[in-house]
Amino acid sequence: MLHLTSTDIAVQIEDLYGAPLADLEAHAQDQPPGMLSALLGMHDTLALAERSIDFHRDHLTRLIHPERQIGPHEVSHLLDGTRRLAEAVAIREIQAKSIAAVLQSLARAPAPTPASPTPSPPAPAAPLAAQSVAHSR
């Protein structure tokens, strides 16, 4: 299974909207909620989950360092860190799958083609002279 990272997702969002992520975030702040703000929110959640995974993995690595003894007090920290790591991984997986599915369903609108020179509309016809309603003799 392909694991998309927040960096991969950011590139896809930038490709879809044709602008850097920072510019899109600034633009989305001035707009009513829509697809762009939803994608950016999902991306932020994914990035936060990835940072949380790194943090809890590093924390667990320090706790189980070979030169360190694990006593009853450390066991509760190990269990808590493991639980938090599992939660972060689950959030990352859900967010990555969801945002990938949304991005696959969207396509960048093709750039408008330059309009071919349209002929100018024909000049309006000259108004007809008003005819008299009286019959001529």
Secondary structure, 3 states (H helix, E strand, C coil): CCCCCHHHHHHHHHHHHCCCHHHHHHHHHCCCCCHHHHHHHHHHHHHHHHHHHHHHHHHHHHHCCCCCCCCHHHHHHHHHHHHHHHHHHHHHHHHHHHHHHHHHHCCCCCCCCCCCCCCCCCCCCCCCCCCCCCCCC
